[in-house]
Amino acid sequence: MLRELIPMHADTVQISRAREARRELEEIFQREMQQERRQLDGWDEFE
C-alpha cells in the first residue's frame, strides 16, 4: 500500500545515498587500517 504512495525515483535516490555512504565508510575504514598498520610497523622497530 505504501509503495503506491512513494514515487519510484525516491528508491533510486535512497540507493545512491546508500552507495555514497558506503563508499565514505569504506574510505574511512581503509584510512584507519593504514594508520593501524603504520603503528604496528613502528612497534616492530623497537623489538
mmCIF file of the N, C-alpha and C atoms, coordinates in Angstrom:
data_MODEL
# 
_entry.id   MODEL 
# 
loop_
_atom_site.group_PDB 
_atom_site.id 
_atom_site.type_symbol 
_atom_site.label_atom_id 
_atom_site.label_alt_id 
_atom_site.label_comp_id 
_atom_site.label_asym_id 
_atom_site.label_entity_id 
_atom_site.label_seq_id 
_atom_site.pdbx_PDB_ins_code 
_atom_site.Cartn_x 
_atom_site.Cartn_y 
_atom_site.Cartn_z 
_atom_site.occupancy 
_atom_site.B_iso_or_equiv 
_atom_site.pdbx_formal_charge 
_atom_site.auth_seq_id 
_atom_site.auth_comp_id 
_atom_site.auth_asym_id 
_atom_site.auth_atom_id 
_atom_site.pdbx_PDB_model_num 
ATOM 1   N N  . MET A 1 1  ? 0.823  -1.200 0.000  1.00 0.00 ? 1  MET A N  1 
ATOM 2   C CA . MET A 1 1  ? 0.000  0.000  0.000  1.00 0.00 ? 1  MET A CA 1 
ATOM 3   C C  . MET A 1 1  ? 0.866  1.263  0.000  1.00 0.00 ? 1  MET A C  1 
ATOM 4   N N  . LEU A 1 2  ? 1.843  1.320  0.879  1.00 0.00 ? 2  LEU A N  1 
ATOM 5   C CA . LEU A 1 2  ? 2.726  2.488  0.917  1.00 0.00 ? 2  LEU A CA 1 
ATOM 6   C C  . LEU A 1 2  ? 3.521  2.630  -0.374 1.00 0.00 ? 2  LEU A C  1 
ATOM 7   N N  . ARG A 1 3  ? 3.830  1.510  -1.006 1.00 0.00 ? 3  ARG A N  1 
ATOM 8   C CA . ARG A 1 3  ? 4.589  1.513  -2.257 1.00 0.00 ? 3  ARG A CA 1 
ATOM 9   C C  . ARG A 1 3  ? 3.969  2.473  -3.280 1.00 0.00 ? 3  ARG A C  1 
ATOM 10  N N  . GLU A 1 4  ? 2.647  2.451  -3.398 1.00 0.00 ? 4  GLU A N  1 
ATOM 11  C CA . GLU A 1 4  ? 1.962  3.298  -4.385 1.00 0.00 ? 4  GLU A CA 1 
ATOM 12  C C  . GLU A 1 4  ? 2.073  4.777  -4.040 1.00 0.00 ? 4  GLU A C  1 
ATOM 13  N N  . LEU A 1 5  ? 2.185  5.092  -2.765 1.00 0.00 ? 5  LEU A N  1 
ATOM 14  C CA . LEU A 1 5  ? 2.241  6.492  -2.346 1.00 0.00 ? 5  LEU A CA 1 
ATOM 15  C C  . LEU A 1 5  ? 3.623  7.113  -2.564 1.00 0.00 ? 5  LEU A C  1 
ATOM 16  N N  . ILE A 1 6  ? 4.642  6.270  -2.546 1.00 0.00 ? 6  ILE A N  1 
ATOM 17  C CA . ILE A 1 6  ? 6.011  6.773  -2.695 1.00 0.00 ? 6  ILE A CA 1 
ATOM 18  C C  . ILE A 1 6  ? 6.391  6.792  -4.174 1.00 0.00 ? 6  ILE A C  1 
ATOM 19  N N  . PRO A 1 7  ? 6.865  7.921  -4.669 1.00 0.00 ? 7  PRO A N  1 
ATOM 20  C CA . PRO A 1 7  ? 7.303  7.961  -6.069 1.00 0.00 ? 7  PRO A CA 1 
ATOM 21  C C  . PRO A 1 7  ? 8.500  7.030  -6.290 1.00 0.00 ? 7  PRO A C  1 
ATOM 22  N N  . MET A 1 8  ? 8.572  6.438  -7.465 1.00 0.00 ? 8  MET A N  1 
ATOM 23  C CA . MET A 1 8  ? 9.621  5.460  -7.767 1.00 0.00 ? 8  MET A CA 1 
ATOM 24  C C  . MET A 1 8  ? 11.026 6.039  -7.655 1.00 0.00 ? 8  MET A C  1 
ATOM 25  N N  . HIS A 1 9  ? 11.216 7.276  -8.049 1.00 0.00 ? 9  HIS A N  1 
ATOM 26  C CA . HIS A 1 9  ? 12.563 7.847  -8.031 1.00 0.00 ? 9  HIS A CA 1 
ATOM 27  C C  . HIS A 1 9  ? 13.115 7.977  -6.616 1.00 0.00 ? 9  HIS A C  1 
ATOM 28  N N  . ALA A 1 10 ? 12.243 7.958  -5.618 1.00 0.00 ? 10 ALA A N  1 
ATOM 29  C CA . ALA A 1 10 ? 12.703 8.021  -4.227 1.00 0.00 ? 10 ALA A CA 1 
ATOM 30  C C  . ALA A 1 10 ? 13.591 6.810  -3.920 1.00 0.00 ? 10 ALA A C  1 
ATOM 31  N N  . ASP A 1 11 ? 13.254 5.665  -4.506 1.00 0.00 ? 11 ASP A N  1 
ATOM 32  C CA . ASP A 1 11 ? 14.062 4.457  -4.311 1.00 0.00 ? 11 ASP A CA 1 
ATOM 33  C C  . ASP A 1 11 ? 15.472 4.653  -4.843 1.00 0.00 ? 11 ASP A C  1 
ATOM 34  N N  . THR A 1 12 ? 15.577 5.185  -6.060 1.00 0.00 ? 12 THR A N  1 
ATOM 35  C CA . THR A 1 12 ? 16.900 5.356  -6.657 1.00 0.00 ? 12 THR A CA 1 
ATOM 36  C C  . THR A 1 12 ? 17.700 6.403  -5.904 1.00 0.00 ? 12 THR A C  1 
ATOM 37  N N  . VAL A 1 13 ? 17.036 7.436  -5.405 1.00 0.00 ? 13 VAL A N  1 
ATOM 38  C CA . VAL A 1 13 ? 17.729 8.455  -4.612 1.00 0.00 ? 13 VAL A CA 1 
ATOM 39  C C  . VAL A 1 13 ? 18.284 7.813  -3.348 1.00 0.00 ? 13 VAL A C  1 
ATOM 40  N N  . GLN A 1 14 ? 17.470 6.987  -2.705 1.00 0.00 ? 14 GLN A N  1 
ATOM 41  C CA . GLN A 1 14 ? 17.903 6.317  -1.477 1.00 0.00 ? 14 GLN A CA 1 
ATOM 42  C C  . GLN A 1 14 ? 19.058 5.356  -1.757 1.00 0.00 ? 14 GLN A C  1 
ATOM 43  N N  . ILE A 1 15 ? 18.974 4.642  -2.856 1.00 0.00 ? 15 ILE A N  1 
ATOM 44  C CA . ILE A 1 15 ? 20.030 3.696  -3.217 1.00 0.00 ? 15 ILE A CA 1 
ATOM 45  C C  . ILE A 1 15 ? 21.337 4.432  -3.470 1.00 0.00 ? 15 ILE A C  1 
ATOM 46  N N  . SER A 1 16 ? 21.275 5.549  -4.196 1.00 0.00 ? 16 SER A N  1 
ATOM 47  C CA . SER A 1 16 ? 22.512 6.285  -4.482 1.00 0.00 ? 16 SER A CA 1 
ATOM 48  C C  . SER A 1 16 ? 23.092 6.884  -3.207 1.00 0.00 ? 16 SER A C  1 
ATOM 49  N N  . ARG A 1 17 ? 22.235 7.318  -2.288 1.00 0.00 ? 17 ARG A N  1 
ATOM 50  C CA . ARG A 1 17 ? 22.718 7.825  -0.998 1.00 0.00 ? 17 ARG A CA 1 
ATOM 51  C C  . ARG A 1 17 ? 23.397 6.714  -0.218 1.00 0.00 ? 17 ARG A C  1 
ATOM 52  N N  . ALA A 1 18 ? 22.790 5.545  -0.233 1.00 0.00 ? 18 ALA A N  1 
ATOM 53  C CA . ALA A 1 18 ? 23.362 4.401  0.483  1.00 0.00 ? 18 ALA A CA 1 
ATOM 54  C C  . ALA A 1 18 ? 24.721 4.034  -0.108 1.00 0.00 ? 18 ALA A C  1 
ATOM 55  N N  . ARG A 1 19 ? 24.818 4.053  -1.435 1.00 0.00 ? 19 ARG A N  1 
ATOM 56  C CA . ARG A 1 19 ? 26.100 3.738  -2.083 1.00 0.00 ? 19 ARG A CA 1 
ATOM 57  C C  . ARG A 1 19 ? 27.153 4.758  -1.699 1.00 0.00 ? 19 ARG A C  1 
ATOM 58  N N  . GLU A 1 20 ? 26.755 6.031  -1.697 1.00 0.00 ? 20 GLU A N  1 
ATOM 59  C CA . GLU A 1 20 ? 27.690 7.099  -1.344 1.00 0.00 ? 20 GLU A CA 1 
ATOM 60  C C  . GLU A 1 20 ? 28.159 6.937  0.103  1.00 0.00 ? 20 GLU A C  1 
ATOM 61  N N  . ALA A 1 21 ? 27.222 6.652  1.003  1.00 0.00 ? 21 ALA A N  1 
ATOM 62  C CA . ALA A 1 21 ? 27.565 6.465  2.415  1.00 0.00 ? 21 ALA A CA 1 
ATOM 63  C C  . ALA A 1 21 ? 28.499 5.268  2.573  1.00 0.00 ? 21 ALA A C  1 
ATOM 64  N N  . ARG A 1 22 ? 28.220 4.197  1.840  1.00 0.00 ? 22 ARG A N  1 
ATOM 65  C CA . ARG A 1 22 ? 29.069 3.003  1.924  1.00 0.00 ? 22 ARG A CA 1 
ATOM 66  C C  . ARG A 1 22 ? 30.482 3.319  1.441  1.00 0.00 ? 22 ARG A C  1 
ATOM 67  N N  . ARG A 1 23 ? 30.574 4.083  0.355  1.00 0.00 ? 23 ARG A N  1 
ATOM 68  C CA . ARG A 1 23 ? 31.884 4.456  -0.182 1.00 0.00 ? 23 ARG A CA 1 
ATOM 69  C C  . ARG A 1 23 ? 32.662 5.262  0.854  1.00 0.00 ? 23 ARG A C  1 
ATOM 70  N N  . GLU A 1 24 ? 31.971 6.205  1.499  1.00 0.00 ? 24 GLU A N  1 
ATOM 71  C CA . GLU A 1 24 ? 32.626 7.018  2.531  1.00 0.00 ? 24 GLU A CA 1 
ATOM 72  C C  . GLU A 1 24 ? 33.110 6.141  3.683  1.00 0.00 ? 24 GLU A C  1 
ATOM 73  N N  . LEU A 1 25 ? 32.260 5.221  4.121  1.00 0.00 ? 25 LEU A N  1 
ATOM 74  C CA . LEU A 1 25 ? 32.643 4.328  5.214  1.00 0.00 ? 25 LEU A CA 1 
ATOM 75  C C  . LEU A 1 25 ? 33.848 3.476  4.828  1.00 0.00 ? 25 LEU A C  1 
ATOM 76  N N  . GLU A 1 26 ? 33.865 2.982  3.589  1.00 0.00 ? 26 GLU A N  1 
ATOM 77  C CA . GLU A 1 26 ? 34.996 2.168  3.141  1.00 0.00 ? 26 GLU A CA 1 
ATOM 78  C C  . GLU A 1 26 ? 36.283 2.984  3.129  1.00 0.00 ? 26 GLU A C  1 
ATOM 79  N N  . GLU A 1 27 ? 36.196 4.247  2.690  1.00 0.00 ? 27 GLU A N  1 
ATOM 80  C CA . GLU A 1 27 ? 37.381 5.114  2.681  1.00 0.00 ? 27 GLU A CA 1 
ATOM 81  C C  . GLU A 1 27 ? 37.891 5.336  4.101  1.00 0.00 ? 27 GLU A C  1 
ATOM 82  N N  . ILE A 1 28 ? 36.974 5.622  5.020  1.00 0.00 ? 28 ILE A N  1 
ATOM 83  C CA . ILE A 1 28 ? 37.352 5.845  6.422  1.00 0.00 ? 28 ILE A CA 1 
ATOM 84  C C  . ILE A 1 28 ? 37.993 4.576  6.986  1.00 0.00 ? 28 ILE A C  1 
ATOM 85  N N  . PHE A 1 29 ? 37.372 3.430  6.718  1.00 0.00 ? 29 PHE A N  1 
ATOM 86  C CA . PHE A 1 29 ? 37.880 2.154  7.219  1.00 0.00 ? 29 PHE A CA 1 
ATOM 87  C C  . PHE A 1 29 ? 39.292 1.897  6.698  1.00 0.00 ? 29 PHE A C  1 
ATOM 88  N N  . GLN A 1 30 ? 39.514 2.155  5.406  1.00 0.00 ? 30 GLN A N  1 
ATOM 89  C CA . GLN A 1 30 ? 40.845 1.930  4.828  1.00 0.00 ? 30 GLN A CA 1 
ATOM 90  C C  . GLN A 1 30 ? 41.874 2.838  5.470  1.00 0.00 ? 30 GLN A C  1 
ATOM 91  N N  . ARG A 1 31 ? 41.497 4.106  5.711  1.00 0.00 ? 31 ARG A N  1 
ATOM 92  C CA . ARG A 1 31 ? 42.424 5.036  6.363  1.00 0.00 ? 31 ARG A CA 1 
ATOM 93  C C  . ARG A 1 31 ? 42.788 4.538  7.753  1.00 0.00 ? 31 ARG A C  1 
ATOM 94  N N  . GLU A 1 32 ? 41.780 4.072  8.494  1.00 0.00 ? 32 GLU A N  1 
ATOM 95  C CA . GLU A 1 32 ? 42.017 3.545  9.848  1.00 0.00 ? 32 GLU A CA 1 
ATOM 96  C C  . GLU A 1 32 ? 42.971 2.352  9.794  1.00 0.00 ? 32 GLU A C  1 
ATOM 97  N N  . MET A 1 33 ? 42.738 1.452  8.831  1.00 0.00 ? 33 MET A N  1 
ATOM 98  C CA . MET A 1 33 ? 43.587 0.270  8.703  1.00 0.00 ? 33 MET A CA 1 
ATOM 99  C C  . MET A 1 33 ? 45.023 0.677  8.374  1.00 0.00 ? 33 MET A C  1 
ATOM 100 N N  . GLN A 1 34 ? 45.208 1.661  7.505  1.00 0.00 ? 34 GLN A N  1 
ATOM 101 C CA . GLN A 1 34 ? 46.554 2.117  7.162  1.00 0.00 ? 34 GLN A CA 1 
ATOM 102 C C  . GLN A 1 34 ? 47.243 2.709  8.381  1.00 0.00 ? 34 GLN A C  1 
ATOM 103 N N  . GLN A 1 35 ? 46.522 3.485  9.171  1.00 0.00 ? 35 GLN A N  1 
ATOM 104 C CA . GLN A 1 35 ? 47.110 4.069  10.379 1.00 0.00 ? 35 GLN A CA 1 
ATOM 105 C C  . GLN A 1 35 ? 47.519 2.967  11.349 1.00 0.00 ? 35 GLN A C  1 
ATOM 106 N N  . GLU A 1 36 ? 46.668 1.957  11.518 1.00 0.00 ? 36 GLU A N  1 
ATOM 107 C CA . GLU A 1 36 ? 46.997 0.845  12.416 1.00 0.00 ? 36 GLU A CA 1 
ATOM 108 C C  . GLU A 1 36 ? 48.241 0.118  11.927 1.00 0.00 ? 36 GLU A C  1 
ATOM 109 N N  . ARG A 1 37 ? 48.327 -0.103 10.615 1.00 0.00 ? 37 ARG A N  1 
ATOM 110 C CA . ARG A 1 37 ? 49.492 -0.786 10.055 1.00 0.00 ? 37 ARG A CA 1 
ATOM 111 C C  . ARG A 1 37 ? 50.752 0.017  10.319 1.00 0.00 ? 37 ARG A C  1 
ATOM 112 N N  . ARG A 1 38 ? 50.678 1.327  10.157 1.00 0.00 ? 38 ARG A N  1 
ATOM 113 C CA . ARG A 1 38 ? 51.850 2.175  10.407 1.00 0.00 ? 38 ARG A CA 1 
ATOM 114 C C  . ARG A 1 38 ? 52.266 2.080  11.867 1.00 0.00 ? 38 ARG A C  1 
ATOM 115 N N  . GLN A 1 39 ? 51.283 2.072  12.768 1.00 0.00 ? 39 GLN A N  1 
ATOM 116 C CA . GLN A 1 39 ? 51.596 1.965  14.196 1.00 0.00 ? 39 GLN A CA 1 
ATOM 117 C C  . GLN A 1 39 ? 52.258 0.620  14.482 1.00 0.00 ? 39 GLN A C  1 
ATOM 118 N N  . LEU A 1 40 ? 51.709 -0.448 13.906 1.00 0.00 ? 40 LEU A N  1 
ATOM 119 C CA . LEU A 1 40 ? 52.290 -1.774 14.122 1.00 0.00 ? 40 LEU A CA 1 
ATOM 120 C C  . LEU A 1 40 ? 53.697 -1.837 13.548 1.00 0.00 ? 40 LEU A C  1 
ATOM 121 N N  . ASP A 1 41 ? 53.894 -1.238 12.380 1.00 0.00 ? 41 ASP A N  1 
ATOM 122 C CA . ASP A 1 41 ? 55.236 -1.204 11.787 1.00 0.00 ? 41 ASP A CA 1 
ATOM 123 C C  . ASP A 1 41 ? 56.194 -0.459 12.706 1.00 0.00 ? 41 ASP A C  1 
ATOM 124 N N  . GLY A 1 42 ? 55.725 0.615  13.310 1.00 0.00 ? 42 GLY A N  1 
ATOM 125 C CA . GLY A 1 42 ? 56.544 1.396  14.237 1.00 0.00 ? 42 GLY A CA 1 
ATOM 126 C C  . GLY A 1 42 ? 56.918 0.585  15.466 1.00 0.00 ? 42 GLY A C  1 
ATOM 127 N N  . TRP A 1 43 ? 55.974 -0.227 15.967 1.00 0.00 ? 43 TRP A N  1 
ATOM 128 C CA . TRP A 1 43 ? 56.255 -1.044 17.149 1.00 0.00 ? 43 TRP A CA 1 
ATOM 129 C C  . TRP A 1 43 ? 57.297 -2.111 16.839 1.00 0.00 ? 43 TRP A C  1 
ATOM 130 N N  . ASP A 1 44 ? 57.272 -2.633 15.608 1.00 0.00 ? 44 ASP A N  1 
ATOM 131 C CA . ASP A 1 44 ? 58.241 -3.667 15.228 1.00 0.00 ? 44 ASP A CA 1 
ATOM 132 C C  . ASP A 1 44 ? 59.675 -3.152 15.332 1.00 0.00 ? 44 ASP A C  1 
ATOM 133 N N  . GLU A 1 45 ? 59.885 -1.876 15.089 1.00 0.00 ? 45 GLU A N  1 
ATOM 134 C CA . GLU A 1 45 ? 61.228 -1.299 15.129 1.00 0.00 ? 45 GLU A CA 1 
ATOM 135 C C  . GLU A 1 45 ? 61.839 -1.358 16.528 1.00 0.00 ? 45 GLU A C  1 
ATOM 136 N N  . PHE A 1 46 ? 61.006 -1.301 17.559 1.00 0.00 ? 46 PHE A N  1 
ATOM 137 C CA . PHE A 1 46 ? 61.512 -1.259 18.935 1.00 0.00 ? 46 PHE A CA 1 
ATOM 138 C C  . PHE A 1 46 ? 61.911 -2.638 19.456 1.00 0.00 ? 46 PHE A C  1 
ATOM 139 N N  . GLU A 1 47 ? 61.458 -3.701 18.795 1.00 0.00 ? 47 GLU A N  1 
ATOM 140 C CA . GLU A 1 47 ? 61.762 -5.054 19.277 1.00 0.00 ? 47 GLU A CA 1 
ATOM 141 C C  . GLU A 1 47 ? 63.168 -5.482 18.934 1.00 0.00 ? 47 GLU A C  1 
# 
